Amino acid sequence: MTGGWITGAEVANCGCSSKAGPRGATGYVSGNIWVRQGWGNAIEGVHSHHSCNRGVWAETSKLIVWGGVFNHNSADGLDFDAG
């Protein structure tokens, strides 16, 4: 998979009305933004807030995040699980 670029977006309230996920967490397990694998991924100037789970969940070691705001999420604002 090739890389992706998210820039200047406002992302909020993703999955807040979905059923409980693993471990009883409300909302999407991934939250507002979920990046899996790939290379050359970037998140720039994004405001990710009020997610019913993570603001950004990264399951890759090839992601650059800068110039954004990640607040008021019910789990981590930024969760890097590169392994």
MARBA-3410 file (N, C-alpha, C, O; in Angstrom, 1 decimal):
83
0.8,-1.2,0.0,0.0,0.0,0.0,0.9,1.2,0.0,1.9,1.3,0.7 ~ 0.5,2.2,-0.8,1.3,3.5,-0.8,0.8,4.4,0.3,-0.2,4.1,1.0 ~ 1.5,5.5,0.4,1.2,6.4,1.5,0.0,7.3,1.3,-0.5,7.4,0.1 ~ -0.4,7.9,2.3,-1.6,8.9,2.2,-1.2,10.1,3.0,-0.4,10.1,3.9 ~ -1.9,11.2,2.7,-1.7,12.5,3.3,-3.0,13.1,3.7,-3.9,13.2,2.9
-3.1,13.5,5.0,-4.3,14.1,5.5,-3.8,15.5,6.0,-2.9,15.6,6.8 ~ -4.4,16.6,5.4,-3.9,17.9,5.8,-5.1,18.9,6.0,-6.1,18.8,5.2 ~ -5.0,19.7,7.0,-6.0,20.8,7.2,-7.4,20.3,7.5,-8.3,21.1,7.2 ~ -7.6,19.1,8.0,-9.0,18.6,8.2,-9.4,18.8,9.7,-8.5,18.9,10.6 ~ -10.7,18.9,9.9,-11.2,18.8,11.3,-12.0,17.5,11.3,-13.0,17.3,10.6
-11.7,16.6,12.3,-12.3,15.4,12.4,-12.8,15.2,13.8,-12.1,15.4,14.8 ~ -14.2,15.0,14.0,-14.7,14.9,15.3,-15.9,13.9,15.4,-16.5,13.6,14.4 ~ -16.0,13.4,16.6,-17.2,12.6,17.0,-17.3,11.3,16.2,-18.5,10.8,16.1 ~ -16.3,10.7,15.7,-16.4,9.4,15.0,-16.7,8.3,15.9,-16.1,8.0,16.9 ~ -17.8,7.6,15.5,-18.1,6.3,16.2,-18.8,6.5,17.5,-19.0,5.5,18.2
-19.2,7.7,17.9,-19.7,7.9,19.3,-21.0,7.1,19.5,-21.4,6.9,20.7 ~ -21.8,6.8,18.5,-23.0,6.1,18.7,-22.9,4.6,18.3,-23.9,3.9,18.3 ~ -21.7,4.1,18.0,-21.6,2.7,17.7,-21.6,1.9,18.9,-21.4,2.4,20.0 ~ -21.8,0.6,18.7,-21.8,-0.4,19.9,-20.5,-0.5,20.5,-19.5,-0.1,19.9 ~ -20.4,-1.1,21.7,-19.2,-1.2,22.4,-18.2,-2.2,21.6,-18.6,-3.2,21.1
-17.0,-1.8,21.6,-15.9,-2.6,21.0,-15.2,-3.5,22.0,-15.8,-3.7,23.0 ~ -14.0,-4.0,21.6,-13.3,-4.8,22.5,-13.0,-4.1,23.9,-12.9,-2.9,23.9 ~ -13.0,-4.9,24.9,-12.8,-4.3,26.3,-13.9,-3.4,26.7,-13.7,-2.6,27.6 ~ -15.0,-3.4,26.0,-16.2,-2.6,26.4,-16.1,-1.1,26.1,-16.9,-0.3,26.6 ~ -15.1,-0.8,25.2,-14.9,0.6,24.9,-16.1,1.1,24.0,-16.4,0.4,23.0
-16.6,2.2,24.2,-17.7,2.7,23.4,-17.1,3.4,22.1,-15.9,3.9,22.2 ~ -17.8,3.3,21.1,-17.3,3.9,19.8,-16.3,3.0,19.0,-16.1,1.9,19.4 ~ -15.9,3.5,17.9,-15.0,2.8,17.1,-13.7,2.5,17.9,-13.2,3.4,18.7 ~ -13.1,1.3,17.7,-11.9,1.0,18.4,-10.8,2.0,17.8,-9.9,2.4,18.6 ~ -10.9,2.3,16.6,-9.8,3.2,16.0,-10.0,4.6,16.3,-9.0,5.4,16.3
-11.2,5.1,16.5,-11.4,6.5,16.8,-11.5,7.3,15.5,-12.1,6.9,14.5 ~ -11.0,8.6,15.6,-11.2,9.5,14.4,-10.4,9.1,13.2,-10.9,9.1,12.1 ~ -9.1,8.8,13.4,-8.2,8.5,12.3,-7.4,7.2,12.6,-6.8,7.1,13.7 ~ -7.4,6.3,11.6,-6.7,5.0,11.8,-5.8,4.8,10.7,-6.2,4.8,9.5 ~ -4.5,4.7,10.9,-3.5,4.5,9.9,-2.8,3.2,10.1,-2.2,2.9,11.1
-3.0,2.3,9.1,-2.4,0.9,9.2,-1.5,0.7,8.0,-1.8,0.9,6.9 ~ -0.3,0.3,8.4,0.8,-0.1,7.4,1.1,1.0,6.4,0.9,2.2,6.8 ~ 1.5,0.7,5.2,1.8,1.7,4.2,3.1,2.4,4.5,3.8,2.1,5.5 ~ 3.5,3.3,3.7,4.7,4.1,3.8,4.4,5.5,3.3,3.5,5.7,2.5 ~ 5.1,6.5,3.8,4.9,7.9,3.4,3.7,8.5,3.9,3.2,9.4,3.2
3.1,8.0,5.0,1.9,8.6,5.5,2.2,9.9,6.3,3.2,10.0,7.0 ~ 1.3,10.9,6.2,1.5,12.1,6.9,0.1,12.7,7.3,-0.8,12.6,6.6 ~ 0.1,13.3,8.6,-1.0,14.0,9.1,-0.5,15.4,9.5,0.2,15.5,10.4 ~ -1.0,16.4,8.8,-0.5,17.7,9.0,-1.7,18.7,9.2,-2.7,18.7,8.5 ~ -1.5,19.5,10.3,-2.5,20.6,10.6,-3.9,20.1,10.8,-4.9,20.8,10.5
-4.1,18.9,11.4,-5.4,18.3,11.6,-5.9,18.6,13.0,-5.1,18.6,14.0 ~ -7.1,18.9,13.2,-7.8,19.1,14.5,-8.7,17.8,14.7,-9.7,17.8,14.1 ~ -8.2,16.9,15.5,-9.0,15.7,15.8,-9.5,15.8,17.2,-8.6,15.8,18.2 ~ -10.8,15.8,17.4,-11.3,16.0,18.8,-12.6,15.3,19.0,-13.3,14.9,18.1 ~ -12.9,15.1,20.3,-14.2,14.5,20.7,-14.5,13.2,20.1,-15.6,12.9,19.8
-13.4,12.4,19.9,-13.6,11.0,19.4,-14.1,10.2,20.6,-13.7,10.5,21.7 ~ -14.9,9.2,20.3,-15.3,8.3,21.4,-14.2,7.2,21.6,-14.5,6.2,22.2 ~ -13.1,7.4,21.0,-11.9,6.5,21.4,-10.7,7.4,21.0,-10.6,8.5,21.5 ~ -9.7,6.9,20.3,-8.5,7.6,20.0,-8.7,8.7,19.0,-9.6,8.7,18.2 ~ -7.8,9.7,19.1,-7.8,10.8,18.1,-7.1,10.3,16.9,-7.7,10.4,15.8
-6.0,9.7,17.0,-5.2,9.0,15.9,-4.7,7.7,16.4,-4.0,7.7,17.5 ~ -4.9,6.7,15.7,-4.4,5.4,16.0,-3.5,5.0,14.9,-3.9,4.7,13.8 ~ -2.2,4.9,15.1,-1.2,4.6,14.1,-0.6,3.2,14.3,0.0,2.9,15.4 ~ -0.9,2.3,13.4,-0.3,0.9,13.4,0.7,0.8,12.3,0.7,-0.1,11.5 ~ 1.7,1.8,12.3,2.7,1.8,11.3,3.9,2.5,11.9,3.7,3.4,12.8
5.1,2.2,11.4,6.3,3.0,11.8,6.6,4.1,10.8,7.6,4.7,11.0 ~ 5.8,4.2,9.8,6.1,5.2,8.7,5.0,6.3,8.7,4.2,6.4,7.7 ~ 4.9,7.1,9.7,3.9,8.1,9.8,4.6,9.4,10.4,5.3,9.3,11.4 ~ 4.3,10.5,9.8,4.7,11.8,10.3,3.5,12.6,10.7,2.6,12.7,9.9 ~ 3.5,13.1,12.0,2.4,13.9,12.4,2.9,15.3,12.9,3.8,15.3,13.8
2.4,16.4,12.4,2.9,17.7,12.9,1.8,18.8,12.7,0.9,18.7,11.8 ~ 2.0,19.8,13.5,1.1,21.0,13.4,-0.3,20.8,13.6,-1.2,21.5,13.1 ~ -0.7,19.8,14.4,-2.1,19.6,14.7,-2.5,19.7,16.1,-1.7,19.9,17.0 ~ -3.8,19.6,16.4,-4.3,19.6,17.8,-5.2,18.3,17.9,-6.0,18.0,17.1 ~ -4.9,17.6,19.0,-5.6,16.3,19.3,-6.1,16.4,20.7,-5.3,16.2,21.7
-7.4,16.7,20.9,-7.9,16.9,22.3,-9.3,16.4,22.5,-10.0,16.1,21.5 ~ -9.6,16.2,23.8,-11.0,15.8,24.2,-11.4,14.4,23.6,-12.5,14.3,23.1 ~ -10.5,13.5,23.5,-10.8,12.2,23.0,-11.0,11.3,24.2,-10.4,11.5,25.3 ~ -11.8,10.2,24.1,-12.1,9.4,25.3,-10.9,8.4,25.6,-10.9,7.7,26.6 ~ -10.0,8.3,24.7,-8.7,7.5,24.9,-7.6,8.4,24.5,-7.7,9.6,24.7
-6.5,7.8,24.0,-5.3,8.6,23.6,-5.6,9.6,22.5,-6.4,9.4,21.6 ~ -4.9,10.8,22.6,-5.0,11.7,21.5,-4.2,11.2,20.3,-4.7,11.2,19.2 ~ -3.0,10.7,20.6,-2.1,10.1,19.6,-1.7,8.7,20.2,-1.1,8.7,21.2 ~ -1.9,7.6,19.5,-1.6,6.3,19.9,-0.7,5.7,18.8,-1.2,5.3,17.8 ~ 0.6,5.5,19.1,1.5,4.9,18.1,1.8,3.5,18.5,2.5,3.3,19.5
1.3,2.5,17.8,1.5,1.1,18.0,2.3,0.5,16.8,1.7,-0.3,16.1 ~ 3.5,0.9,16.6,4.3,0.4,15.4,4.8,-1.0,15.6,5.1,-1.6,14.6 ~ 4.8,-1.5,16.8,5.4,-2.8,17.1,6.9,-2.7,17.0,7.5,-3.8,17.2
END
